[in-house]
Amino acid sequence: MQDDVWSPPPVLLTVDLVILTLKESRLHVLLVERGEDPFRGMSALPGGFLNHAGEEILDAAHRELSEETALTAGWVHLEQLAVYGEAGRDPRGRVVSVAHLAIAPRLPDPVAGTDAADAAWVPAEAVLSGEVELAFDHRRIATDGIEHARTKLEFSALATAFCREIFTITELQQVYEAVWGTELDTRNFYRKVQAAKGFIVPIGTTRRTTGGRPARLYRAGPKTVLFPPLIRPAPSAAEENTRKEEE
């Protein structure tokens, strides 16, 4: 008796983007309002299916990024985050998402793409706490992306991706405080940043700040790995209790 001929199951592939930026010294994530079923009217991460079978996954991520933010690869940090493929994550069938993390400084107000009714920057806390409900498993993806960014700030130069090309140490500290969600001691932060050789490089000029002396200006240095690392402070008891209540 001849065995049945095996055929691969139909699987669809999408890319989803966790796009992060700072707005008013707070970490924000880009969300769109879905204009189509399933989950019409709900908030979701920007993303979509491949345009055609020959489109590369990274090209699809750049395309979605350009459609949602009008930014190209040269202006944004973009990296693959993780793959999400649970069988029941999408009511349309077996859909696997290759999620990407995108970071850029002071991104403009978004314009909704072709399949979205609206788009907006939403504080990361509202996403993490569940205050804003997301379609599919996008809260999990967004949470993973934010936590990935928080961890990478400890061991890599990722924080400079949130800054303009030229920045002050105070502006760099504001990045860490916004992403980590905690205040840092200014003197201690300055000491740790200076100890991480090659992290940032002075450019020899200053910028006048309001009510203070001119601040030295820096740019990203040649090192992408921080040594010694800038370890994230442990949350206080009050912060830990708040996090547990939100969960």
C-alpha positions as CSV (number, residue, x, y, z in Angstrom):
1,M,0.0,0.0,0.0
2,Q,1.5,3.3,-1.1
3,D,1.9,5.9,1.6
4,D,-0.1,9.1,1.3
5,V,1.9,11.9,-0.4
6,W,2.9,14.5,2.2
7,S,2.4,18.2,1.5
8,P,3.5,21.1,3.6
9,P,0.8,22.9,5.6
10,P,0.0,26.4,4.4
11,V,1.8,29.0,6.5
12,L,1.6,32.8,6.0
13,L,4.5,35.1,6.9
14,T,4.2,38.7,8.3
15,V,6.6,41.3,9.7
16,D,5.6,43.3,12.8
17,L,7.5,46.4,14.0
18,V,8.1,47.6,17.6
19,I,9.0,51.2,16.8
20,L,10.3,53.2,19.8
21,T,11.2,56.8,20.2
22,L,11.2,59.5,22.9
23,K,8.4,62.1,23.2
24,E,8.7,64.7,25.9
25,S,11.3,62.6,27.7
26,R,9.0,59.5,27.7
27,L,9.4,56.3,25.9
28,H,6.7,55.8,23.2
29,V,5.7,53.0,20.9
30,L,4.0,53.4,17.5
31,L,0.5,51.8,17.3
32,V,-2.0,51.8,14.4
33,E,-5.7,51.4,14.5
34,R,-6.7,48.4,12.4
35,G,-8.9,49.3,9.5
36,E,-9.7,45.7,8.5
37,D,-10.8,42.5,10.1
38,P,-9.8,40.7,12.2
39,F,-9.7,43.1,15.2
40,R,-11.0,46.0,13.1
41,G,-10.8,49.2,15.2
42,M,-8.3,47.8,17.7
43,S,-4.8,49.0,18.3
44,A,-1.9,47.0,16.9
45,L,1.8,47.1,16.0
46,P,2.5,48.3,12.4
47,G,3.3,45.5,10.0
48,G,1.9,43.3,7.3
49,F,2.3,40.4,5.0
50,L,5.1,40.0,2.5
51,N,4.3,41.8,-0.8
52,H,5.2,38.8,-2.8
53,A,7.0,35.4,-2.5
54,G,10.3,36.9,-3.5
55,E,10.4,39.7,-1.0
56,E,13.2,39.3,1.6
57,I,12.1,39.6,5.2
58,L,14.4,42.5,6.0
59,D,13.2,44.3,2.9
60,A,9.7,43.8,4.1
61,A,10.6,45.3,7.5
62,H,12.2,48.3,5.9
63,R,9.2,48.7,3.6
64,E,6.7,48.7,6.5
65,L,9.0,51.1,8.4
66,S,9.1,53.5,5.5
67,E,5.3,53.3,5.1
68,E,4.6,54.1,8.8
69,T,7.4,56.6,9.5
70,A,8.7,57.8,6.2
71,L,12.2,56.8,7.4
72,T,14.9,54.9,5.6
73,A,17.5,52.5,6.9
74,G,20.1,55.2,7.2
75,W,18.0,57.1,9.8
76,V,16.9,54.4,12.1
77,H,18.3,51.4,14.1
78,L,16.5,48.3,12.9
79,E,17.1,44.7,14.1
80,Q,15.3,41.4,14.2
81,L,13.6,40.8,17.5
82,A,12.1,37.4,17.5
83,V,9.8,35.0,15.7
84,Y,6.2,34.4,16.9
85,G,4.4,31.4,15.5
86,E,1.9,29.9,18.0
87,A,-0.8,28.0,16.1
88,G,-3.7,30.1,17.4
89,R,-2.2,33.6,17.4
90,D,-4.1,34.7,14.2
91,P,-7.7,33.8,13.4
92,R,-6.9,33.9,9.6
93,G,-4.9,30.7,9.8
94,R,-1.3,29.7,10.6
95,V,0.5,33.0,10.5
96,V,4.2,33.4,11.6
97,S,5.4,36.9,12.5
98,V,9.1,37.9,12.3
99,A,9.1,40.9,14.6
100,H,11.7,43.7,14.4
101,L,12.7,46.4,16.8
102,A,13.2,49.9,15.3
103,I,14.6,52.9,17.2
104,A,15.1,56.5,16.1
105,P,15.3,59.9,17.8
106,R,12.3,62.3,17.8
107,L,10.3,60.6,15.1
108,P,7.5,62.7,13.5
109,D,3.8,62.2,14.0
110,P,2.9,59.1,12.1
111,V,0.6,58.8,9.0
112,A,-1.6,55.7,8.9
113,G,-0.7,53.2,6.2
114,T,-2.9,51.7,3.6
115,D,-4.6,49.1,5.8
116,A,-4.7,51.2,9.0
117,A,-7.4,53.7,10.0
118,D,-5.1,55.8,12.2
119,A,-1.7,55.8,13.8
120,A,-0.3,57.4,16.9
121,W,2.5,57.4,19.4
122,V,1.4,55.8,22.7
123,P,3.4,55.9,26.0
124,A,5.1,52.6,26.6
125,E,3.7,52.3,30.1
126,A,0.1,52.2,28.6
127,V,1.1,49.3,26.5
128,L,3.0,47.4,29.2
129,S,0.2,47.8,31.8
130,G,-2.5,46.7,29.4
131,E,-4.2,50.1,29.6
132,V,-4.2,50.0,25.8
133,E,-5.5,46.6,24.5
134,L,-3.7,45.3,21.5
135,A,-4.8,42.9,18.7
136,F,-3.3,39.4,18.2
137,D,-0.4,38.8,20.5
138,H,1.0,42.3,19.9
139,R,1.2,43.2,23.6
140,R,3.6,40.3,24.1
141,I,5.7,41.4,21.1
142,A,5.7,45.0,22.3
143,T,6.7,44.0,25.8
144,D,9.5,41.8,24.5
145,G,10.7,44.6,22.3
146,I,10.8,47.2,25.1
147,E,12.5,44.8,27.5
148,H,15.0,43.9,24.8
149,A,15.8,47.6,24.4
150,R,16.1,48.0,28.2
151,T,18.6,45.2,28.4
152,K,20.6,46.3,25.4
153,L,21.1,49.7,27.0
154,E,23.1,48.0,29.7
155,F,25.6,46.3,27.5
156,S,25.6,48.1,24.1
157,A,25.6,51.6,22.7
158,L,22.0,51.3,21.7
159,A,21.1,54.4,23.7
160,T,22.8,56.6,21.1
161,A,20.2,55.5,18.6
162,F,17.6,57.5,20.6
163,C,19.8,60.6,20.3
164,R,20.5,63.0,17.5
165,E,23.9,62.9,15.9
166,I,25.2,65.4,18.4
167,F,24.0,65.3,22.0
168,T,24.9,66.1,25.6
169,I,25.4,63.7,28.4
170,T,22.3,65.1,30.0
171,E,20.3,64.1,26.9
172,L,21.9,60.7,27.0
173,Q,20.9,60.3,30.6
174,Q,17.3,61.2,29.7
175,V,17.3,58.3,27.3
176,Y,18.3,55.8,30.0
177,E,15.8,57.3,32.4
178,A,13.0,57.1,29.8
179,V,13.7,53.6,28.6
180,W,14.4,52.1,32.0
181,G,11.6,54.1,33.7
182,T,13.7,55.3,36.6
183,E,15.6,58.4,37.7
184,L,19.4,58.2,37.8
185,D,22.0,60.0,39.8
186,T,23.6,62.5,37.5
187,R,27.2,62.3,38.9
188,N,27.1,58.5,39.1
189,F,25.8,58.3,35.5
190,Y,28.5,60.7,34.2
191,R,31.2,58.7,35.9
192,K,29.9,55.4,34.4
193,V,29.6,56.8,30.9
194,Q,33.1,58.2,31.0
195,A,34.4,54.9,32.2
196,A,32.9,53.0,29.2
197,K,35.8,53.9,26.8
198,G,34.7,54.4,23.2
199,F,31.0,54.7,24.1
200,I,30.8,58.4,23.3
201,V,33.3,60.9,21.9
202,P,33.6,64.6,22.7
203,I,33.5,66.9,19.6
204,G,35.2,69.9,21.2
205,T,32.3,72.3,21.2
206,T,29.6,73.2,23.7
207,R,25.9,74.1,23.7
208,R,24.4,76.8,25.9
209,T,21.8,75.4,28.2
210,T,19.0,77.4,30.0
211,G,20.2,78.6,33.4
212,G,23.5,76.9,33.4
213,R,26.9,76.8,31.9
214,P,27.5,75.5,28.4
215,A,27.3,71.7,28.1
216,R,29.9,69.7,26.2
217,L,28.7,67.9,23.1
218,Y,29.3,64.3,22.1
219,R,28.7,61.9,19.3
220,A,28.5,58.1,19.3
221,G,31.9,56.5,19.6
222,P,33.3,53.5,17.8
223,K,32.4,50.9,20.5
224,T,29.1,49.0,20.2
225,V,29.7,46.9,23.3
226,L,30.0,48.7,26.6
227,F,32.8,47.8,29.0
228,P,32.2,48.1,31.9
229,P,28.4,47.9,31.3
230,L,25.9,50.3,32.6
231,I,23.8,48.0,34.8
232,R,20.1,49.0,35.2
233,P,19.2,49.9,38.8
234,A,17.1,47.4,40.7
235,P,13.5,48.7,41.0
236,S,12.5,50.0,44.4
237,A,9.9,48.2,46.5
238,A,7.2,50.7,45.5
239,E,8.0,50.3,41.8
240,E,8.0,46.5,42.1
241,N,4.6,46.6,43.8
242,T,3.2,48.8,41.1
243,R,4.5,46.5,38.4
244,K,2.8,43.5,40.1
245,E,-0.5,45.3,40.5
246,E,-0.4,46.2,36.7
247,E,0.2,42.5,35.8
